[in-house]
Amino acid sequence: MPSRYSFDMDSDSSGGSSGAANPLFGAFPNVPPLSNSNTSQGDPKKPCRACMDFKTWRKQQEQSSKHKESGDLTQQQRSPNNCPLDKDQLGQHTWGFLHTMAAYYPDKPSPELQKDMGTFFDILSKFYPCEMCATDMAEQLKLRPPATSSQSSLSQWLCWLHNGVNQKLGKPQFDCGSVTSFRSKISVVGNRNF
């Protein structure tokens, strides 16, 4: 399956990628260079790890190599430094970030800030590394655009969005009434001025 995004990588004389056309080439030494597809090593049978959880990816790798490892995985084997977050890790970190961002959102945002927040979610739905997650988010944004008129409305909208994802994944629902208690904890740390 071709990637939604392609990067023009210059080939060196050996037929490999030098990365000269990619301004970020070499900026992240622990992350392998981008390929022109969302498959591992260009093999259509090996999907991008960001689109599946680690256990599924690992099982698929074991089946393809016909080699089963024994014993428990070490922390480094579970999440090596040179590997992007898997779908589950990405989701957990993203939701934490989004709920924190909503908690810091002002009670009375300017019209420009409201527009920017709506744009942020639109852009997130286009560039999120898990394609099926991004597509689902784009569909949800069409059904119910972000409520950016206040901190409370944004937090409630985000809770609705998160609960929709949790329902699809068979996970428990959040009590959207408790998102205000998350906001009250910010006063201990200090509020960000927008």
N, C-alpha and C positions, 0 to 999 in steps of 0.2 A: 504494500500500500504506500503510495507516495506521500511525502510529508506535506503539510500545509505550507511550510516555509522552505524555500531552498536557498542555499548560499552558494555563490559563485566562488569556488575555491580554485585557485590557479594550480595546475599540475606541474610538478617539477620534472626534471629529465628522467627520473626513475619511474614516472607514471603515478607517483603518490601526490599527496596534497601538501603544498608548501604553506597554504593558509595566507598568502600575501594579500588576497582580496578580502579577507576577513579581518577587520580592524581589531577584533578581540582575540585573534589567534595568539596563543602563548600567554595571554593575560591570566588564565586560570590553569596553572600547570597540572593540577590534579584531575582535571576533567578532560576526557579524550576529545579530539577535534570533532566538529560536526560533520556528519555525512549528508548526502543528498537525499536521504530517506529517513523515515522514523524507525527503521529496522536496524538491528544490531549487525555491524559489519556488512550492511547492504543485503543481508540474507532475508528474503521475504518471510521466512518461517520463524524469525526471531524478532518479535515486536519490541518496541521501545519500552524500557523498564518503567518509565514514568507512567505508562498506561496500565500497569498491573502492580499488584502487591509483590513484595519480595519473595514470599513463599511460592507463588505461582510461577514467577520468573525463574526461580532456582530449580523448581521441579522440571520446568520445560528445558532448562539447560542440562539437567541431569539426564533426562530422557534422550535429548539429542546427542549427547556424548556417550550414552550407554554406560556411564560410569557413576555409580552411587557412592557418595561419601558416607562414612559412618561417624557416629558421635554427634554431640551438640555443636552448633555453630558458635564460634567466638564472636565477640562484638565486632571485630574487624571484618569477619566473613559476612555478618549480617548487614553491615553498612560500611563498606570500605570507603576510605577518603576520596578515592578517585572515581566515585560513582555518584550520579545525581540521586536525589531523593526518589524513592518509589512512590507510587500513587497514594498509599496510606500515609507515609511520612509527609508528603507534599500537602495532602488534605489537612492533616492535623496542624501543621505549621501555618498554612494559609488561613484556616478558620481562626486560629489564635490571633494572627495578625489582623484579620478583618474585624473581629469583635473588639480588639483593643483600639483599632482605628475609629470604630463607631463610638466607643466609650469616650474618646477624646474629642469627638466632633462637637462643635459648639451648639449651645441651645438655640441660638439665633444666628444662623450662618447667613452671610451676604448672598445675594442672588448669584454672584460670580462663583462663590464657594460651592453653592448647591449644584450649579452647572458642572463645575469641576469634579465633584464627587460622582455625579451621574456618568460623566465621561470616563472616570477612573474604572467604574465597573464595566462599562462597555469595552474599554481597552483590555481589561483583565479577561473578559470572555473571548477575546480574539487571540491573546498571547499565552493563555494558561498552558503549561507544558503537557497536560493530559488532554488529548483531543476530545475524547468522549465527554469529559467533565466540562470542557470549554463550550462544546456544542450544547450541552444541557443548560449551562448557565445562560448562554445567549437566548435560548428558547424561553427560559424563565424571565429574563429581562424584558422580552416582548410581552409576556403575559402580565407582568407586574413590575414596572420600572422602579428603580430605587426611590425610596421616600426620603428625600434629602432636606425637607423643610426644618428639621430640628434633630437634635441628638437622639431624643426619644423615638422619633419616627424612623430614623435610620437604623437604630438598634433593633426596633421591632421588625422592620422589614428584613434585616439581616437574619434575625432569628427565624422568621418565616422561610427564608431561602435555605438556611441551614437545616431546618426541620424537614423541608421537602427532599433534600439530599439524603438525610438520615432515613426517611421513610423508604426511599428507593433502595437503600442499602440494608434495610432491615435493622437499623440501629434505633435506640430509644430517642424519643422526642425531648427537646428542651422545654422547660417552663419559660415561656417568653415574658412572663411577669417578673422573673428574677433578673432580667438583663439590667434593670435599674440598680440592683444591688452591686453589680459589676462596676457601674459608673460611680457609685458612692465611694468605692475603694480608691478611686483615682485621687481624691482630695488628700489622701495620705501622702501620695507621691508628688502631686502637683499637676496642674492642668497645663496643657500645651496651648499657647496663644496662636490663633490662626490669623 
